[in-house]
Amino acid sequence: MNEDYILIRFGEISTKGKNRKLFVDRLKRNIKMVLRDFRNVRYESTRDRMTLVLNGEDAEAVMARLKNVFGIQSFSLAVKCRTDLESIKETALASVQEQYKPGDTFKVSTKRAYKQFELNTNEMNAEIGGHILRNTDDLTVDVHSPDIHLRIEIREDATYLTFRDEKGAGGLPVGSGGKAMLMISGGIDSPVAGFYAMKRGLEIEAVHFFSPPYTSERAKQKVIDLTKRLTAFGGDIKLHIVPFTKTQELIQKQIPENYSMTATRR
């Protein structure tokens, strides 16, 4: 089956109330920025979910980037079908037959967002599981530790079938919590601070004080590389590189040695 959809689930965003749309819109913007190389991807969002339509783009490459985007709790590659029982049965059987090996075990879990569907969750699990068993050789049920876990999400407009959930980065979308300036050096502390600030929704700009010949071009490049690494979590970051040599020399000349570090930081 053609797994041409990715279902994105929200985590902390789901706790928001009337302003939830602002967080969802910001997450959508960040995802578009991270996936801007994938020009064929189409984006659909609701209050509780977001769906990416791949339109032939490389699913594994797209998912590799989604893993780092703050605001995503989890996501799954999915097959889409009509919300009617026969279509779901046919799609589920074909999907499992593509996945399984003789001797495998499986389990079916249904989530029925569309409550008017003709079968309830337990009835749906039994109906789909029975249909798969009757039409597949050497496949058995294991509800505790299955080799194949088929998840079915029934919505009014369509039904989605998935086999694995990928863990997202969690947190809040970058930019949903205001802006901050990150003073970044070539060490580990400042990029880690930037990482956690972004995870709480802050949009950051970075500033680095460059003092040649006391600091090298290699050190400056390391700062640039670290900043680029941070962009994977929510989009572009503006980096300001400030020439600091003359100021540093003036501080060393006019400020007592015991206070030079304090003055430099101020």
Secondary structure as GFF3:
##gff-version 3
##sequence-region A 1 266
A	DSSP	beta_strand	5	10	.	.	.	ID=ss1
A	DSSP	three_ten_helix	12	15	.	.	.	ID=ss2
A	DSSP	alpha_helix	20	34	.	.	.	ID=ss3
A	DSSP	beta_strand	42	45	.	.	.	ID=ss4
A	DSSP	beta_strand	49	53	.	.	.	ID=ss5
A	DSSP	alpha_helix	59	66	.	.	.	ID=ss6
A	DSSP	beta_strand	72	81	.	.	.	ID=ss7
A	DSSP	alpha_helix	85	99	.	.	.	ID=ss8
A	DSSP	beta_strand	105	112	.	.	.	ID=ss9
A	DSSP	alpha_helix	121	134	.	.	.	ID=ss10
A	DSSP	beta_strand	140	141	.	.	.	ID=ss11
A	DSSP	beta_strand	148	154	.	.	.	ID=ss12
A	DSSP	beta_strand	159	162	.	.	.	ID=ss13
A	DSSP	beta_strand	166	167	.	.	.	ID=ss14
A	DSSP	beta_strand	179	183	.	.	.	ID=ss15
A	DSSP	alpha_helix	189	199	.	.	.	ID=ss16
A	DSSP	beta_strand	203	210	.	.	.	ID=ss17
A	DSSP	alpha_helix	217	230	.	.	.	ID=ss18
A	DSSP	three_ten_helix	231	233	.	.	.	ID=ss19
A	DSSP	beta_strand	239	243	.	.	.	ID=ss20
A	DSSP	alpha_helix	245	254	.	.	.	ID=ss21
A	DSSP	alpha_helix	257	265	.	.	.	ID=ss22
###
